[in-house]
Amino acid sequence: MSAHTHNDHGHAHADAGHDHGGGLQMGHHHVSSAAMFFNVLAILLVLTIVTVAVSRFDFGGANMLIAMGIASVKASLVIAIFMHMKWDTAINKIVFLSSFLFLSLLFIFTLADQATRRVDHEMHTTRTPVDKQWVHPSTLEKH
């Protein structure tokens, strides 16, 4: 049997997942064009410039949210295109995305722990007594 089959348009495609008497076939390979990679690269560079530009402004509490949003878009592009996750099997996508679920649980429990910690009152802290004002060593006289 042939390792390739021809479709109605005469294009050859590998028979993914079919064993033709040889070894184990491990799915299909996706071939991407160089133009697509350069387009994604251009988008990533533009988003990097946007990240730097946004960092120059003070959005208050939204600074981290904006930075993480842009970083998430960039990471999604890298994962989908450069790591070929866009064309991967459903089970690999599920396993990959479930790792983010567990990472988010780790963050949620860590932040919940930190948010519920008791802040000690000033009377519970021990201060070291200082008998004079601190002076930087470079300003002291040399003997």
N, C-alpha and C positions, 0 to 999 in steps of 0.2 A: 504494500500500500504506500501511497505517496504521503510525505510529511506535510504537504500543502494541499489545500483544496481551492478551487477557483469559484468565486461567486458569480452572480449574473453579470457583473461589470468587468470581469476578467482579472480582478485583483487577487493576489495570492495571500492567504491567511494561514497561520499555523493552526493546527487542530489542537487547541488547548484542552488539556485534561484527558485526552485519548491516548491510550497506549497502543502503538502500532508495532508491537512485537519487540520493541527495544526496552528502554528503561522507563522509569516513572516520569510522567509529564507533570510539571508543577505549575500549571496555569499558563497564562499568556504574558507576553512582554509588550509593554506599551512603548512605542517610539514617539517621542515628542520632537517637534521642530525646534531648530535653534532660534527662530524668530519668536516663538512662544516664550522660551527661556529669557531672551533679551527683553521682551515686553514685561515679564514679571520682575526682572532685574531693575528695569526703569521704574516700575511702580514702587519697588522696595526703596530705591534711592530717593524718589519723590517723598515717600512716607518718612524717610529718615530726615530729610530737609524739613518736613512739616513738624516732626518731633522736636528738632532743634529750634525752629521758629516759635513753636508753642511754649517751649521752656523759657523763652524770654519774657513772657507775660505772666502776671499773677492772676490766676483764676480762683484763688482762695482754696476752699476744700475740694474743688474739682480738678486741681492739678494732677493728682495721682490717678483719678478716674480717666482723664483725657490721655495721659501717658500710657496707662495700661490698655486703654481701648486701641490706640494706635499700635502698640506692641502686639496686641492680640491679632489684629488684622495682618501684620507682617508675619507673625508666627504661623498663622493659618495659611497664608500664601506659600510659605516655605514648606510646610507639611504637605499641603495638597499637591503642589506642583513639583518641587524639587525632590521630595520623598515619594512621589507618585502615589500618594494616598488616595487621590481623586479616582484613580483607575484600579485600586486594589479591591480585594474581595470584601464582602460585607462583614465576615467574621473578623478580619484584620482591622477593619474600621471600628467595630464594636470593642475589640480588645484595646485598641489605641485610645479610644474615647473614654473607656472605663478607667484608664489610668488617671485621666484628669478628674474623674469623679472622686477617686480615692485621694488625690492630691487636694481637692477642694474640701473634703472631709477633714483632712489633716489641718488645713488652714482654719476651718470653722471651729474645730475643737480647741486649737491653740488660741485663737482670738477670743473665744468664749471663756477660756481659762483666764486669760489676761484681763478681760473686762470685768470678771467677777472677783478679782483679788481685792483684798481690803488694803486701803492705803493707810499706813500707820499715822497716827496723830503726832504732832511735833513733840509732845511730852514723852512719847515712847522712844525717841531717838536719843542716842548718846553723843554728845558733842565733846570734842577734845578741847581742853582749855588752852588758850593761846595767850601768852603773857606780853607779846609785842607784835607790832605790825610786820608782815612778811616783806622781805626785801629780796629782789632778784640778785643772785650771786654775782652777776657781772658788774653790779654797781658797788660792790663792797671793795674796800681798799685792799690792795695786795701788800703783803708784808715781805 
